[in-house]
Amino acid sequence: MDVENLLTQLKKGNKAVERVIFDLLADRMLLLCMRYVKNREDAEELMLSGMLKLFRHLPEFKFQFENGFYAWCRRIMVNECLMHLRKHHSFILAGEPSADIIQDNEEIIARLDAADLFEEILQLPPGYRTIFNLYAVEGYDHREIAELLTISVGTSKSQLSKARALLQKNLVQKGFYHVRKKTI
């Protein structure tokens, strides 16, 4: 059964479809949550609380295509995980580091753990830190950030660029990152 049909049935009040949608999403969303927290029990709790939010907001979701639905579900789960990590002061920068921030991933990863990186991000000025987190961690684009913070797209891009430069400078100063000289 396709996702669009399931959502249509759910919106018509077919409660049995909730279980089908849950089963369709549960494994994928649990794996996502496990990338953000250390143990399975926390990941399961986050997945369940995220699913509750997802079902609560499903009537508002406007289906356009199946991948859009999965992206919407993923964003709810990521936000749930980030809220949990912020609440428990154990934020972990999960996912792929931006190539613009870290050019030599293996060296950084070998010498810098998530807690150290988070500490460096926390040292950024509030404006830089907010935009860096929205863009690099939460996956918002500059247009979305501009709307959320009521700033221009250019300001968002500028603040992100300055945040990246300052983060890289701080990592170099602390010996976590070595700048390679470009050879011609």
MODELLER restraints for C-alpha pairs under 7 A, 6 or more apart:
rsr = mdl.restraints
at = mdl.atoms
rsr.add(forms.Gaussian(group=physical.xy_distance, feature=features.Distance(at['CA:3:A'], at['CA:66:A']), mean=6.36, stdev=0.5))
rsr.add(forms.Gaussian(group=physical.xy_distance, feature=features.Distance(at['CA:4:A'], at['CA:63:A']), mean=6.64, stdev=0.5))
rsr.add(forms.Gaussian(group=physical.xy_distance, feature=features.Distance(at['CA:6:A'], at['CA:17:A']), mean=6.39, stdev=0.5))
rsr.add(forms.Gaussian(group=physical.xy_distance, feature=features.Distance(at['CA:9:A'], at['CA:17:A']), mean=6.95, stdev=0.5))
rsr.add(forms.Gaussian(group=physical.xy_distance, feature=features.Distance(at['CA:10:A'], at['CA:17:A']), mean=5.88, stdev=0.5))
rsr.add(forms.Gaussian(group=physical.xy_distance, feature=features.Distance(at['CA:10:A'], at['CA:18:A']), mean=6.81, stdev=0.5))
rsr.add(forms.Gaussian(group=physical.xy_distance, feature=features.Distance(at['CA:11:A'], at['CA:59:A']), mean=6.24, stdev=0.5))
rsr.add(forms.Gaussian(group=physical.xy_distance, feature=features.Distance(at['CA:29:A'], at['CA:47:A']), mean=6.25, stdev=0.5))
rsr.add(forms.Gaussian(group=physical.xy_distance, feature=features.Distance(at['CA:29:A'], at['CA:77:A']), mean=6.91, stdev=0.5))
rsr.add(forms.Gaussian(group=physical.xy_distance, feature=features.Distance(at['CA:30:A'], at['CA:43:A']), mean=6.27, stdev=0.5))
rsr.add(forms.Gaussian(group=physical.xy_distance, feature=features.Distance(at['CA:30:A'], at['CA:44:A']), mean=6.30, stdev=0.5))
rsr.add(forms.Gaussian(group=physical.xy_distance, feature=features.Distance(at['CA:30:A'], at['CA:47:A']), mean=5.62, stdev=0.5))
rsr.add(forms.Gaussian(group=physical.xy_distance, feature=features.Distance(at['CA:33:A'], at['CA:43:A']), mean=5.05, stdev=0.5))
rsr.add(forms.Gaussian(group=physical.xy_distance, feature=features.Distance(at['CA:33:A'], at['CA:46:A']), mean=6.69, stdev=0.5))
rsr.add(forms.Gaussian(group=physical.xy_distance, feature=features.Distance(at['CA:33:A'], at['CA:47:A']), mean=6.41, stdev=0.5))
rsr.add(forms.Gaussian(group=physical.xy_distance, feature=features.Distance(at['CA:33:A'], at['CA:77:A']), mean=6.97, stdev=0.5))
rsr.add(forms.Gaussian(group=physical.xy_distance, feature=features.Distance(at['CA:33:A'], at['CA:81:A']), mean=6.46, stdev=0.5))
rsr.add(forms.Gaussian(group=physical.xy_distance, feature=features.Distance(at['CA:34:A'], at['CA:40:A']), mean=6.48, stdev=0.5))
rsr.add(forms.Gaussian(group=physical.xy_distance, feature=features.Distance(at['CA:34:A'], at['CA:43:A']), mean=5.15, stdev=0.5))
rsr.add(forms.Gaussian(group=physical.xy_distance, feature=features.Distance(at['CA:35:A'], at['CA:94:A']), mean=6.42, stdev=0.5))
rsr.add(forms.Gaussian(group=physical.xy_distance, feature=features.Distance(at['CA:36:A'], at['CA:81:A']), mean=6.45, stdev=0.5))
rsr.add(forms.Gaussian(group=physical.xy_distance, feature=features.Distance(at['CA:36:A'], at['CA:92:A']), mean=6.40, stdev=0.5))
rsr.add(forms.Gaussian(group=physical.xy_distance, feature=features.Distance(at['CA:36:A'], at['CA:94:A']), mean=6.07, stdev=0.5))
rsr.add(forms.Gaussian(group=physical.xy_distance, feature=features.Distance(at['CA:37:A'], at['CA:43:A']), mean=6.14, stdev=0.5))
rsr.add(forms.Gaussian(group=physical.xy_distance, feature=features.Distance(at['CA:46:A'], at['CA:80:A']), mean=6.60, stdev=0.5))
rsr.add(forms.Gaussian(group=physical.xy_distance, feature=features.Distance(at['CA:46:A'], at['CA:81:A']), mean=6.43, stdev=0.5))
rsr.add(forms.Gaussian(group=physical.xy_distance, feature=features.Distance(at['CA:47:A'], at['CA:77:A']), mean=6.78, stdev=0.5))
rsr.add(forms.Gaussian(group=physical.xy_distance, feature=features.Distance(at['CA:50:A'], at['CA:76:A']), mean=6.36, stdev=0.5))
rsr.add(forms.Gaussian(group=physical.xy_distance, feature=features.Distance(at['CA:50:A'], at['CA:77:A']), mean=5.33, stdev=0.5))
rsr.add(forms.Gaussian(group=physical.xy_distance, feature=features.Distance(at['CA:50:A'], at['CA:80:A']), mean=5.93, stdev=0.5))
rsr.add(forms.Gaussian(group=physical.xy_distance, feature=features.Distance(at['CA:54:A'], at['CA:73:A']), mean=6.73, stdev=0.5))
rsr.add(forms.Gaussian(group=physical.xy_distance, feature=features.Distance(at['CA:54:A'], at['CA:76:A']), mean=6.81, stdev=0.5))
rsr.add(forms.Gaussian(group=physical.xy_distance, feature=features.Distance(at['CA:63:A'], at['CA:69:A']), mean=6.70, stdev=0.5))
rsr.add(forms.Gaussian(group=physical.xy_distance, feature=features.Distance(at['CA:85:A'], at['CA:91:A']), mean=4.55, stdev=0.5))
rsr.add(forms.Gaussian(group=physical.xy_distance, feature=features.Distance(at['CA:91:A'], at['CA:118:A']), mean=6.86, stdev=0.5))
rsr.add(forms.Gaussian(group=physical.xy_distance, feature=features.Distance(at['CA:92:A'], at['CA:114:A']), mean=5.48, stdev=0.5))
rsr.add(forms.Gaussian(group=physical.xy_distance, feature=features.Distance(at['CA:92:A'], at['CA:115:A']), mean=6.65, stdev=0.5))
rsr.add(forms.Gaussian(group=physical.xy_distance, feature=features.Distance(at['CA:92:A'], at['CA:118:A']), mean=6.75, stdev=0.5))
rsr.add(forms.Gaussian(group=physical.xy_distance, feature=features.Distance(at['CA:93:A'], at['CA:114:A']), mean=5.99, stdev=0.5))
rsr.add(forms.Gaussian(group=physical.xy_distance, feature=features.Distance(at['CA:93:A'], at['CA:118:A']), mean=6.80, stdev=0.5))
rsr.add(forms.Gaussian(group=physical.xy_distance, feature=features.Distance(at['CA:93:A'], at['CA:137:A']), mean=6.85, stdev=0.5))
rsr.add(forms.Gaussian(group=physical.xy_distance, feature=features.Distance(at['CA:101:A'], at['CA:164:A']), mean=5.71, stdev=0.5))
rsr.add(forms.Gaussian(group=physical.xy_distance, feature=features.Distance(at['CA:101:A'], at['CA:168:A']), mean=6.63, stdev=0.5))
rsr.add(forms.Gaussian(group=physical.xy_distance, feature=features.Distance(at['CA:108:A'], at['CA:176:A']), mean=6.17, stdev=0.5))
rsr.add(forms.Gaussian(group=physical.xy_distance, feature=features.Distance(at['CA:108:A'], at['CA:177:A']), mean=6.13, stdev=0.5))
rsr.add(forms.Gaussian(group=physical.xy_distance, feature=features.Distance(at['CA:111:A'], at['CA:176:A']), mean=6.13, stdev=0.5))
rsr.add(forms.Gaussian(group=physical.xy_distance, feature=features.Distance(at['CA:112:A'], at['CA:176:A']), mean=6.46, stdev=0.5))
rsr.add(forms.Gaussian(group=physical.xy_distance, feature=features.Distance(at['CA:120:A'], at['CA:167:A']), mean=6.73, stdev=0.5))
rsr.add(forms.Gaussian(group=physical.xy_distance, feature=features.Distance(at['CA:121:A'], at['CA:129:A']), mean=6.37, stdev=0.5))
rsr.add(forms.Gaussian(group=physical.xy_distance, feature=features.Distance(at['CA:121:A'], at['CA:167:A']), mean=6.88, stdev=0.5))
rsr.add(forms.Gaussian(group=physical.xy_distance, feature=features.Distance(at['CA:122:A'], at['CA:129:A']), mean=6.81, stdev=0.5))
rsr.add(forms.Gaussian(group=physical.xy_distance, feature=features.Distance(at['CA:124:A'], at['CA:163:A']), mean=6.89, stdev=0.5))
rsr.add(forms.Gaussian(group=physical.xy_distance, feature=features.Distance(at['CA:128:A'], at['CA:159:A']), mean=5.44, stdev=0.5))
rsr.add(forms.Gaussian(group=physical.xy_distance, feature=features.Distance(at['CA:128:A'], at['CA:160:A']), mean=6.28, stdev=0.5))
rsr.add(forms.Gaussian(group=physical.xy_distance, feature=features.Distance(at['CA:128:A'], at['CA:163:A']), mean=5.00, stdev=0.5))
rsr.add(forms.Gaussian(group=physical.xy_distance, feature=features.Distance(at['CA:129:A'], at['CA:163:A']), mean=6.91, stdev=0.5))
rsr.add(forms.Gaussian(group=physical.xy_distance, feature=features.Distance(at['CA:131:A'], at['CA:156:A']), mean=6.69, stdev=0.5))
rsr.add(forms.Gaussian(group=physical.xy_distance, feature=features.Distance(at['CA:131:A'], at['CA:159:A']), mean=6.80, stdev=0.5))
rsr.add(forms.Gaussian(group=physical.xy_distance, feature=features.Distance(at['CA:131:A'], at['CA:160:A']), mean=6.05, stdev=0.5))
rsr.add(forms.Gaussian(group=physical.xy_distance, feature=features.Distance(at['CA:132:A'], at['CA:160:A']), mean=5.61, stdev=0.5))
rsr.add(forms.Gaussian(group=physical.xy_distance, feature=features.Distance(at['CA:132:A'], at['CA:163:A']), mean=6.51, stdev=0.5))
rsr.add(forms.Gaussian(group=physical.xy_distance, feature=features.Distance(at['CA:134:A'], at['CA:140:A']), mean=5.61, stdev=0.5))
rsr.add(forms.Gaussian(group=physical.xy_distance, feature=features.Distance(at['CA:134:A'], at['CA:145:A']), mean=6.96, stdev=0.5))
rsr.add(forms.Gaussian(group=physical.xy_distance, feature=features.Distance(at['CA:135:A'], at['CA:141:A']), mean=6.09, stdev=0.5))
rsr.add(forms.Gaussian(group=physical.xy_distance, feature=features.Distance(at['CA:142:A'], at['CA:153:A']), mean=5.58, stdev=0.5))
rsr.add(forms.Gaussian(group=physical.xy_distance, feature=features.Distance(at['CA:142:A'], at['CA:156:A']), mean=5.91, stdev=0.5))
rsr.add(forms.Gaussian(group=physical.xy_distance, feature=features.Distance(at['CA:142:A'], at['CA:157:A']), mean=6.60, stdev=0.5))
rsr.add(forms.Gaussian(group=physical.xy_distance, feature=features.Distance(at['CA:143:A'], at['CA:153:A']), mean=5.67, stdev=0.5))
rsr.add(forms.Gaussian(group=physical.xy_distance, feature=features.Distance(at['CA:145:A'], at['CA:156:A']), mean=6.80, stdev=0.5))
rsr.add(forms.Gaussian(group=physical.xy_distance, feature=features.Distance(at['CA:146:A'], at['CA:152:A']), mean=5.32, stdev=0.5))
rsr.add(forms.Gaussian(group=physical.xy_distance, feature=features.Distance(at['CA:146:A'], at['CA:153:A']), mean=5.32, stdev=0.5))
rsr.add(forms.Gaussian(group=physical.xy_distance, feature=features.Distance(at['CA:146:A'], at['CA:156:A']), mean=6.29, stdev=0.5))
rsr.add(forms.Gaussian(group=physical.xy_distance, feature=features.Distance(at['CA:171:A'], at['CA:177:A']), mean=5.52, stdev=0.5))
rsr.add(forms.Gaussian(group=physical.xy_distance, feature=features.Distance(at['CA:172:A'], at['CA:178:A']), mean=5.87, stdev=0.5))
